[in-house]
Amino acid sequence: MNAYVFPGQGSQFVGMGKELYDSNAQAKELFEKANEILGFRITDMMFAGTEDDLRQTKVTQPAVFLCSVIPAIVADVKPDMVAGHSLGEFSALVLSGALSFEDGLKLVSQRAMAMQKACEQNPGTMSAVIKLSDEQVEEICAATPGTVVAANYNCPGQIIISGALEAVEAANAKMLEAGAKRAMLLKVGGAFHSPLMEPARAELAKAIEATSFSAPKCPIYQNVDAQAHTNPAEIKANLVAQLTSPVRWTKSVQNMIAAGATNFIECGPGTVLQGLISKISKEVTVQPLA
């Protein structure tokens, strides 16, 4: 069975999508429709902008979404199951038929703006912790004063923590004392997937509630609980909860394999998810979208 997976923020690069835009009429039409919906020419920033342009959350999130969804639409993929890492969950929902391309893009844009505002209201950061168990990371976060939580369970031995700067730095020091190979701050705009994203969660909830979702054509394994979902009401609730909850990527991949996934195809810029899935299981094949 084929599982299609979609990356999140951080996989962007200048020039992504340009080759497809230039060579495929359907892709060009979708990129131009995106420019219209967003009210600015995001394609100019993607194809020929600077890294700083692309790093703005309001640009990064729609850009990664477009470079994940459009190639998959053009390839007419037929997934048996889907999942997306954080932002990638919106791409997965479009490819599963639960959301239209237009509604998916609008929600991603609203999510990006809401997260940007939350970052300004509640400044924070994230850190990658390498070579500690999930339990050790959770215990250290719980014992550290201030706001710091496990935010992304990426693969065994790689967890991202998130929260207020002082609390994350204090937790980093304890992680290293406990034997972590690395505990290093990431270049991110804020404390994603932590309680500091609460203002964004409340704002996104209204946008999601006002958007029409259909039953997907295949199960989507959602970040919040790593379980398969096909009920539109559950999918909506999980999307809202995702902003302040951890991304359970390791468990999602394990559950997809248990449900019969043998081949994982990453749709989108970069190869981050292919690397993570290879570390989660040696029994499956992993490849980019051809």
ABEGO torsion letter per residue (X at the ends): XBBBBBBBBGABBBGBGAAAAAABAAAAAAAAAAAAAAGBBAAAAAAABBAAAAABAAAAAAAAAAAAAAAAAAAGBBBABBBBBEAAAAAAAAAAGABBAAAAAAAAAAAAAAAAAAAAABBBBBBBBBGBBAAAAAAAAAABBEBBBBABBABBGBBBBBEBAAAAAAAAAAAAAAGBABBBBBBBABBBGBAAAAAAAAAAAAAAAABBBBBBABBBBBAAAGBBBABAAAAAAAAAAAAABBBBAAAAAAAAAAAGBABBBBBEBEAAAAAAAAAABAABBBBBBX
